[in-house]
Amino acid sequence: FSLKELHGIFPWLVESIFGSLDGIIVGWNLRCLQGRTNPNEYSVALDFLDPSGPMMKLVYKLQAEEYRYDFPVSYLPGPVKASIQEQVLPECSLYHNKVQFPSAGGLGLNLALNPFEYYMFYFAISLITQKNSPVTHHVSPSNSAYFILVDTYLKCFLPTEGSVLPPPSSNPGGAIPSPTPRSPAVPFSSYGMHHTSLLKRHIAHQPSVNADPASQEIWRSETLLQIFVEMWLHHYSLEMYQKMQSPHVKLEVLHYRLSISSKHHGSPAQSSYQALHAYQESFKPTEEHVLVVRLLVKHLHAFSNSLKPEPLSPSAHSHTASPLEEFKRVVIPRFVQEKLYIFLQHCFGHWPLDASFRAVLEMWLSYLQPWRYAPEKPPQSTESLPRSVSEKWAAFIQENLLMYTKLFVGFLNRALRTDLVSPKNALMVFRVAKVFAQPNLAEMILKGEQLFLEPELVIPHRQHRLFMSPTLGGSFLSSRSPAVTDASFKVKSHVYSLEGQDFQYKQMFGTEVRNLVLKLAQLICQAQQTAKSISDHSAETMASQSFFSWFRFAPSDMNGSYTGNDLDEIGQDSIKKTDEYLEKALEYLCQIFKLSEAQLTQMMMKCGTAQDENGKKQLPDCIASENGLILTPLGRYQIINGLRRFEVQYQGDTELQPIRSYENAALVRLLFRLSSVLNERFADQMEVLCSREDFVGRLCRYHLTNPHLAQKIRYSPVVRDRTSQNWGPRISLRFLASYRTLISLLMIYFLASWFYIGPVGCTFIILIGYFLYAVIMTFFFEGWKPHGH
C-alpha cells in the first residue's frame, strides 16, 4: 500500500489488535492467547507483532514520514489527565510538545503522537483497559502472548548485551530519524524544573531526544520505558501526587490556577471538586498487572547491572560512555523508583488480605534484590548456602531505604491481620523473612538508617532543592547531576523526595517496629500450636471413623462447634509445610532483629498459658477485670480468624434448642406437641411421684427433672421470659427424632424378625431393656445423665 493508505489504516489496525480504549472492542485478546490452547493464533500473533515483524516495519515506515495520531487525554492515568486538563504540563518529557487543544466542536484534549509512541501507548494501556475481557478457560498470565511480547520488547529495546538494533528502513541513509521539534500548540505551565536552563528549554518545548545527537541511538528505548512506567505505575491519589511536588512547584501551579480564565482557548478550567475526582480515580491492579510490572522490574535490574565498569580516568569516561551506558546508569532512580514506590504503597494498603497478595510480594522482593540479576553467578557448590550481600550494593540499599524499611513495616501490619495457620500466608511470611535475613543485608539497612538520622549539614539552597526531587524533567541526557559524595545527603534526598520534608521516619530497627516483630513472633507461635491442634483433631477424627460412626453412635456435642480451617481439607502434608514455614520464619526474624532465646521462651510460655488440660482448646487472649474477661486486640484477632474461641453452650430449655442436622424436623415438632400434651395431662401425677422418698421417687426425680436447668432458669430472668414452659417434672420424647435412634430401632426390629420375634414382643423387649438401663443409671451413676435420655 502507499503511505497515504497506510496512514489511514494504521489507527484502525492498532485498535483491532489491542482493543479500543473504552474496552468495548476486545481486539485479539493477547492477554488470553496461549500457545497451549491456540498454538496457530499464538505463533502468528507473536510473529506479526515481533520487533522485526510486519507491524513494527509499518510503524517505522510511517515514522519516516513524521505522521501524527491523536490519543485522547481522557484515557491517560488520573493524575496526568487532571494535570493536563488544568493546563499544567507533567514533568515527563513524554507529554512535552504533544498536547493539542480541540478545534471548534472538538470533544477534548488529545496527544499528537508519532507512530511508535501511538503503537506503544495502545500496547501498554491494553493491560489496564482490557482487564474485564471474557475468559473461557484458565489462563496463566506468564504464558500469554501479551506477557511474551512485553518480555520481547524489553529485550529488544533495553538490551543487556550489545546495543539497540537499528530499525529496518528503505532509505539509503539507514536508520529512521527520531522525532523532530514542533512548534508549541499552547503555552503550558511546567513543574518539576530545578535548573534555569532546563526550565527555559522545556518552555520552548524542545523534545528530549534532540538534546544530544548521540541520543538518537536510544530514543526508542527511552520512549518505551517512559510509556510502560506512565501507563502501569502512574495511578495514585491526589495526596500522593501533591507530595511528589516540591514547594516552589506548588506555588507556581497555584499562581497559574489563580491567573487562568474560563475563556482561555475556549476550554473552561475544571472546578476543584472535578479536579479532585479526576485525580482520585478508582484503581485496582490485577494480579496479571502486577506480574507484568515484576517482569519489568527484573529486566531493568538486569539491564542496569549490565553497565560496564567505569574507567579510572573521569576524562576518559566522559568521552567513551555511550548514551546506552548512560541510560543504564540512571534508568532505575530516574524513571522507576518513585512511581514504583507509590504503586507498592497503594498495593500494600489496598490489596485484599488473601493469598493473591503473593504476586505483589514477589514483585517487591524482586526489586529489593538487584544482586539476583547481576551477571556474576555463585559457584554451584555454594548455591545451597545463603550468599552474603556484597558491600557494593550498599549504595543501592541506601538510595532505596524506604523500599526496605517502610514497606517492611507495611508488610508487618498486613501479616498481623492475616491467618498464619493458612499455608499460603505462612509461606509469604517465610519469603519476606528469608530475604531480609540474607547475611549482611540487615547491617546495610541499619547503616542506611544511621546515615539518615545523622544531623543535617548546612547545604546551599540551590543544591538542596536539586536533590529533593531526583526525577528531573526532560531527558536524562539533558543535564547530568553533579556527583554527590555525602552518603548521608543521598539517603535524606531519597527519603524527603518520596515522602516530603515533614515526614516522620519510623526506624525499622527501632523500638516500635521491634514490638511489632515480637507480636508477629507471638502470632507465629500461636499459629504453630493451632496447626498442631488441628492436625491432632484431624488425626482423632480419622481414627474414630468407623462403620458405626455413620449411624452417629460416636459421642457428639450438641453445644460444641469446632471452627475448622482450610488445613482440614488440605491434609497432613500441608500442615507439616505450614509448621516448617513458620518455624523457619521465626528463626529468620530472630536473626534479623537479634531476638534472644529468653524472649522466645517467654512468648512460648505465654502462648501455652491459655491451654486447657488437654493442650488442644485455647481461650482467646483476654484480661480479667471486675466485670469479667475483657478481650484484648490480640484476642479479637484470634476470634475473627477462627484461631481460638470461647466454649459457648446452650443454657436454655433443651426442648427448645434449634433442630439439629441429625434430627428429623417433622418428628421433632410432632414429638414436642405430644410431650407437651402428656406433660400437661400428667403434671400432677408426676409431681406426686417425684415427691416420694422411695426407689420410685428417686427414679422419677432423676429421669423426669433437670435440677441444673431449673436452677439456671430460676436465676435467669432472660431465659425465663423467652420460654414459658413448666420447669417441673416432664417427659422428653425428642431423642426419638434422632436419626441414630431411628436407625437403632430399625436394626433391632430387623434382628427381632430374624429370630422370629413379632413387633409386639420386640417392643416389649425394648421397653424392658430401657427400664433396666434406667434402674442401673439411677443406682450406680446418679451423677451422670445420658445425652438424649
N, C-alpha and C positions, 0 to 999 in steps of 0.2 A: 504494500500500500504506500501511497505517497504520505509525506509528513503531515500534510493538512488533514488527510483522512485519519491518520493515526492519532493526531492531536484530538480529534473529536471522539474517537473510540476509547482513548485511554481512561478517562474517568469512569465510563460505563464498565470497562473491563475490570478496573480495580474494585469497584463496588460489587461486581458479580463474583469476584473471588473472595473478598474479605467480608462481604455483607455491608448493609447500609449502617450509617452512624446511629440511627434510631433503633436498630436491632430488628426491624421488620423483615428485611431481606437477610437470610442466613448466609447466603453465598455457598462456598464449597465446604463450609463447616470443618476447617482444618483441625480444630481442637478435638473433634471426634473421629477423625480419619486415621485409621491404624492399619499397618501392614498385615496384621494377623487376620483382620476381618474383611478388609477391602484391599488386597495386595495390588491389583491393577491400578485403581484410582490413586492409591498411596504413592506408588512409584512415579506415575505420570505427573502428579501434583508436585512432588519434590523435584523432578527433572525440569518442569516448566518454570518453577519459582527459584531455582538454584541461582547463586550469584553469577554464574556464567551461562544461565539458561536463556530462553527466548524472552521472558518477561523483563529481565534486567537489561537485555540488549535493547529492547524497546525503550526502557527508561533512559539509557544513555544516548540513544538516538534522538529522543525528544529533548534531552538535556543540552545537546549541542546547539539546538535552535533557540534555547532560552525561553521555552514556553512556560506559562504560569497557570496554576489551577487554584481555584478558591476552596478553602477549607473553613467551614463555619466556626466562629469563635465560641458559639454556644455549646459545642461538644468538647471543648477543652476542659481539663480539670478545674474544679470550682475556684480555687484561689487565683489561677491565671485568668480564667474567664472574667471574674469580677474585677480584677485589676485592669484588664484591657478595656472592659466596658466603662470603667471610671476614667479612662484615658490616662492611665499610669502604666508606663511600659515596664514589663517584667525585666529582671536583670539578666535572664538567659538570652544569649545572642541569637537563639533560635527564632525569636519573635521580632528582632530588630529589622526595620525597613520592610515589613511584610504586612502590616495591618492596613486593610483597605476599608474605608467607610462606604456604606451603601449609596448607590446613586438614588435619584428620585424614585420613590416607590420600592426601594430595596427592603429586604426583610431584616438584615442585621449585619454586624461586622464579620469580615472574612479575613483569612490569612492568604496572601498570594504566595504559593509555594512552587518551587521548581519540581520537576517530575520525580527526582529521587526523594525529596522531602515528602511529597504528596504520597508516594507509594509507601514509605516507611511510616508515616503518620497513620495511614489506614491499617497497615500491618500491626503496629503496636497497639492501637486503640481497640482492635477487634478482640483482644484478650479481655477487655472490660465490657464492651457493648454487647458481645455475643455470649455472655455467661449464662443466659437463660435459654439457650438453644436446646431443642429437644434431643434427648439421648435415648436411643433404643436399646443399648446394651452397656455393660460396664466398660468404662474407658479408663485406661491407665494414662494419666497426663504425660508421664515421661516417655511414653511410646507413641504419642500422637504426632501427626505431621507438623503441627504448629511448633511443638517443642523441639523437634529435629531441625526445623527451619531457623528457629532462634539460635540454636547452637551453631548451625552452619554459617549464618550471617556474622555471628560474633567471631568465629574462627577466621572468616574471610577478611573482615574489615578491622578486626583487632587481633592481628596475628601474634603469636608468641615467638615465632621464628620467622626471620626474613622481614620483608616489607609488604605493604598492601599492594596487591596485584593491580596494575592499571586497567581501567575499564576498556572493553573492546570498542574500537572506533573504526569507522570507514574513512576518516580524514587522513590525508597523507602525513600530517604532523604527529599523529599518535593519540595521546590522551585527550579526554574531554576536559575543557577548561571548567574551573569552578565558577559558581555564580558571580556575576558582576554587580557592582554597586548600582543602586537605583535611586531615583530622586524620592525624597520623603513624601508620603501621601498626606500626612497630617502631623503637626507638632505634638510630641508626647513629652510628658514628664518622665524622667527616668530615676530609678533608685538603685541603691547598691554600689554607687560610684564613689571611690575613695581617693581618687587621684585626678588632678586637674586635666591632664592630657586625656585620660580615659573619659572624663565627662564630656569634654569637647568632641572627642571622636564619636561618642555614642549619640550625641545630639545631632551630629552630622550624618548619623545613620550609615556609618561605614561597616559593612559586614565583616565578621571576624575572620573569615577565610582569606581575606585580602590584606590582612595586617602585615604579612610577610610573604614574599613569593615562594619561599620554601614550604609554606603551609599548604600549597596546592596538593602536596603529596597525600595529605591525610584529611582533607575536608570531609570526605565521606565518613571516615572513622569518627570524627568529632560529631558530625550531624547525627549519625546512627546512635551514638551513645546518649546524646542530649535528648533525642526523641524517646528512646527507651526509658530514660530516667524521668522525663517530664510526664509521660503517659502512665507509667506504672507506679511511681513513687510520689507524685505531686498531688496527694489527696490528704488534706488535713483541715483543721478548723481555723476560724479567724484568729483565735487567740494564738495558735501556733504560728500562723502566717505573720502576725504582727510582731511576735517575739523574734522572728528571724531578721527583722529590720533594725538598723542602728538608729539612735535617737535623732540624728540630723536628717536621716531619710524620712522619719515620721513627720518631722517638722516641714520638710519640703512637700510631702504629699498633702499635709493639712493646708498649707498655703495655697497649693494648687486647687484643692477642692473648694476653698473659700472663694477663689477667683473665677471658678468655672461658671459659665452662664448656660441657661437652658436652651438658648438658641445657637449655641456653638456647633457649627457643622450640621445643624438640623437634627442633632441627637441629644435629647434631654438627659441630664445626669440622673443616675439612679438615686433613689432615696436611701437613707441609712439602713432602713429595715430590709429593703430589697438587696442591698449590698451584703448585709449580714446573712440573709438567707442564701445568697449565691455562694458565699464563702463556705458556710457550714452545710455542705452537701452530705447526704447520707451515703457513706462509703463503707461497704462490707466486702473486703477482699476475699476471694475464694481460695480454696486450697491449691487449685491449679495456678492461680495468680502468684501465690507465694512460692510455689515450686519453680516457676519461670524466673522470678526475682532471685531465687537461690542460684539458679544456673548462671544468671548474670554476675552475681557476686563471686562465684567460684572462678568464672572465666576472667574477671577483672583482676583477681588476685594472681592468677597465672600470668596474665598479660603484664601486670605491674612487676611481678617478680622476674620476668624475663629481661629486665633492664640490664644493659651491660654495665660492668663496674666503671666508676668514674675514673678518668685519668688523674694522675698525681698532679699535673700542672693545670691550674684553673684556666690559663690562656688556651691551652690545647683543648680543653673541654669545650670552651665557647666556640671554637672553630670546627670541631669534629662532630658534635652532637647533632643528630638528625632530628627533624620535627617529630618523628615517631618515637624516638627515645625521650624527647622532652614530654611528649604526651603520656608515656608510661610513667614518668616521674610524678605527675600531678593528677593522674586520672581519678584516683580514689578520693584524695582530700578535696579536690576542686569540684568534681562532678557528682560524687555519690554520697559522701559521708553524711552531709547534713540532712538530705532528704531521706536516706535510709534510716537514720536515727529516728526521725519523726515518724516514718512508716512503722518501724518496730515498736515505738511507744504506743502508737494507735492500736496495733495488734495486741500488745500485752495488756492494754486496758480494756479492749472491747471484744476480744475473741472469747467464744464460749468456753466454759470450764469442762472441756471434754478432751478426748484423745486426739481430735483433729488438730489441736494446738502443736502437735509434734512437727508439722511442716514449718510453722513459724520458728519453733525452737531450733530445728536443724539449720534453717537459713541464718539465724542469729549466730549459732555456733560456727558455721562456715565462715562468717565474716570475722569472728574473733580469732581464727586460726589461719592466718595467711601462710604460715610455715608449712602447712599441709600441701600447699600448691606451689611450693618453691621447687626449682629444678633439681636440687640435690635430694637424694633419697637415702634413708638409713640402710645400713647393711642388713642382709636377710637374717643374719643370726641374732640381731638385736631388735627385731620387729616386735617380739613378744614383750620386751621390756619397755616401760614408759620412757620416751625420749625427752630429755631436758630441753626446754625452750631456750634457744640461743640468745645471748645478750644483744645481738644485732637487731632483734625485734623490740627492744626496749623503746625506741623512738616511736614505732607504730602504736604500741600499747599506751604510751603517754599521750600521743596525739588523738587517741580514741578512748580516753579514760572513761567517759560516760557510757560508752558502749559496753564496757566491762562492769562498771560499778553500779550505775543507776538501773540498768536493765537487769542486773543480777538481783537487786532489791525488788524490782517488779516481779521477777520470777518467784522469789521467796513468798511474796504476798499471794501469788496465784497458787503456789504449792500448799500454802497453809489453808486454802479453801477447797482443796480437792480431796477426793477419796484415795488415799495412798494404798489402800488394800487392792485396788484395781491394778493389774499387772502393767497396763499401758501407762498409767500415771506414775507408777513406781519406776518404770523404765525412763521416763522423762527426767525425774529427779536424779536417777543414776547417771544419765548422759551429761547433765549440767555439772554434777559434782565431779565426774571423771575428767571433764575438760578443764575445769578450774584447778584440779589437783595435779595437773602436769607439773613436773619439777621446774622450779624457778619462776613459774608464772605468777603465783601469789606474791612473791617477793617483788617482782617488777611492777605489779599493780600497786602494792604498798608504796613503792618508791615514787610512782606517779602521784599518788595522793599526797605524799610528803612534799613533793615539788609544788603541788597546787596550794598547799596550806602554808607555804613559806610567805613571810611578809612581802608585800608588794614593793617593788622598787619604783623610783621616780622615773617614769618613761615619758619621753616627749609626746605631746598630744597627737601630733600627726602620725607618728609611728604606731602609737597605741591604737588609734582608730583603724589603721590598716589591717591589723591582725585581729581585730574584734570580729571581722566578718571575712573569712577566707574565701568565700565564694564570690570572687570578683566578677564584675560584668565583662562581657565580651569574651574573646578567645583567650585561652591560657597563654598563648604566644604573644599577646599584646603587651604584657608587662610582667617581667619576672620579679617575684617578691625578693627583697633583699634577704640574704642569709641571716638566720637568727641562731645565735649560739646559746642563748639563755634557755635551757630546757624548762625552767620554771615558767618563763613567759610563754613558751609554746603551749604548755598544759593549760595555763589560765586563759590563753586566747581561745583554745578549743572549747573549754567549758563555758566561757562567757558568750562566745559566738552562738552556741547552741541553746543556752538557757537564759541569757540576759545577765546584766550586771548585778541585779538584785537576787540572784539565785542563791539559795541556802543549800550548800553541798552536804550530803549525808555520807559520811565515811563508810566504805564497805567493811573496814576492819575496826569501826568504832563500836561503842557500847550498844547503841540502838540496834544496829544490824546484827551484832553478835547475839543479842537477846532473841531476835527473830530466828536466827540459826538454831539456838537452843530450843525454841518452840518447835521448829521443824524436826529437830532430832528427837524431841519427845513424841511428836506425832508418828515418826518412823518407828519408834519402839512400840507405841500402841498399835500401829498398823501390823507390825510383825506378830504381836500377841493375838490380834483379831484374826489374822490369816491362819494362825495356828489353831485357834478355837474353831474356825470354820472348817479347817481340814479335819480336826478331830470329830466335829459334828457330822461331816460327810462320811467319815470312816465308820462311825457308830451307826449311821443310817443304813449304810450298805451292809453292815454286819447283821443288823436286826431285820433286814428284809427277808422274808420267807413266804411260803405259800399261805400261812395263816395270817400274815400281816395284811394281805389283800382284803381279808374279811374284817380288818380293824380289831383283831384280838390284841394287838400290841398296845401298851399303855398310851393314852392320849391325854392331852391337857387342853380342856375347853377354854381356859383363860389365857394360855400362852400363845404367843405368835412370834415365831422365830423370824427375825429380819434377815433375809438371805442377801447374798452378794453375787456378783457375776462370777465369782470363783466357784460357786456351787455347780455351775454349768460348764465351766472350763475344764476342771479336772485337777488331779493331784500334781501333774507336771507343771502346770501354770502356777499353782500355789508355791511350789518349790522355786520357780523362777522369780516370783514376786519376793519371796524371802531373800533370795540371793541378791536381787537388785537393791532392796532396802538395806541389806547388811553392807554391801559394798558402798552404797551412797553414804551411809553413816560413817564408814571408815574414811572415805574421801573428805567428808565435811570436817572430821576430826583433824585430818592432815592440813586442810586449808586454814582453819581457824584455831588450830592448836588447842583443841579440846582435850582435857585430861581424862584419864581413866576414872578418877574420882567423880567427875561430873557425869560421866556416862552411867556409872554405877548408881549414883543418886537418882538419875532420871529413870533408870530401870526399876529401882525400888519404888519410886513414886507411881510408876505405871502399874506396879503389881499390888499396891495397897487396896485398890478397889475391887480386887477379885474375890469371889466367894470361896468357900472351902474346896470346891472342885477346880478352881482356877480357870473356869470357862466363861461364866457370866460376869460382866463387869458393869458397875453402875457408872453413869456419866459423871464427869468431873463437877463437883459442887462443893459449896461451903455451908457448914452447919451454922444456923442462926436461931434466934428466939422463935421465929416463925416457921422453922423447919429448914429443909435443904433449899439452897438457892443456887441455880445453875450459873456457872462461870461461862465466859465466852468460849472456852475450850469445850465445856460440856454441851453448849448449844451446837457447836460444830459437830460433835460426836453424834448427837441425836439426829441432826439434819442429814448427815451422811450415812446413818444406819450403823455406825461403828459400835455404839452402846445404846442401851435402853433401860428404862425403869420397868420393873415387874408389875405391870398394871393388871389387876384381877377384877373380875365382875363381883360386885358386892351387893347386888340387889336380889330379888326373888329369882331362884333358879328356874322356876316355871316360866318366867317372862324373859329369859335370855333369847337373843336372836337365834333364829333357826340355823343350825349348822349344816355344813356341806354333806355330812354323813348321815343326815336325818331326812326323813320323808316329810315334806312340808305339809301335805294334806293330813297325814297321820298325826303330826304334832298338833295341829289345830283341832282335829277331831278328838284326840285323847285329852286335850286340855279342857274341852267342853264336858267330856264325860267325867273327868276327875273333879271338875267344878261342881257338877250335879251331885256326885257322890259325897263330896265334902260338905255341901250344903244340907244334904238329906241326913247324913250320919254324923254330923258335927257333935251333937250332944253325946251320942254313944261313944265316940272316940275320946271325948273329954273324960268320960267316966272310966273307960278302960285305962287311959294314961295316968289317972289319979290313983290306981290300985298300987299296992306295995308288993305284990307277989310277982311270980315269974311273968305272968301275962302283962302286968303293968310295965315291967322292965322291957319286955319285948315290944310293946306298943310305943313306949316313950322313945326307944332307940330308933324305930323304923318309921314312926309317924310324925316325929317332930325334928326340928333342926335348931338346937339351942344356940349355936353360934350365930345363925342368921337372925333369930328372934332378938338377940342382944343388940346386933347392929341396927336392926330396924327400930328398936326401942329408943336408941340414942341418935338416930339419924333422921331428922325431920324431912330432909330432901328425898330420901328413898321412900319414906312413909307417904309423902304426898304423891309420888309417882305411881305407887301401887296401892290398891285398896283391898288387898286380899286379907283373909283372916289368917293370922300368923300362928294359930294354934295347931293341933294335930290335923293332919290331912294326908290324903292318898295321892301319890305321884305316879302317873302312868306314862310319862314322857319317854322313859327308857325303851318302851315298846316301839317307838317311832324310829329308833336307830336301825340302820341297815344291817349292822353286825348282829343285832338282836334278832331281826327278822331272818337273816341267813342262818343263824344258830338254830332257831326254831324249825326252819325248813330241813336242816340237816338232821335234827332229832327225829322229826316225823319221817324222814326218809329211812333212817336206821330202824325206826319202830316198824315201818311197813316191811322192811327186810326180814324182821323177826316175827312177822305176822301179829303185830300188836295193833289194835284198832286205834282210831283217833281219840276215842274216849279214854282208853287205857293209857295212851301216850300223854294226854293232857293230865290225867291223874298222876302219872309218874313225875311230870314236870312240876306240878304243884307240891307233891311230897318232897321232891328234891329241893325246891326253893324254900320250903318250910324248914327242912333240916339245915339248910345253909343259914337261914335267919337265926335259928336257935344257936348254932355254933358261933356266929358272929356276936350274938348277944352275950354268950357266956365267956368267950375267950378273947374277943377283940372288940370290946365295947368302945374303946377309944378311937377306933378307926372305922370310918363309914365308907363302904364301897361306892365307887363312882357309878351314878345312874342306877341306884338301887331299884 
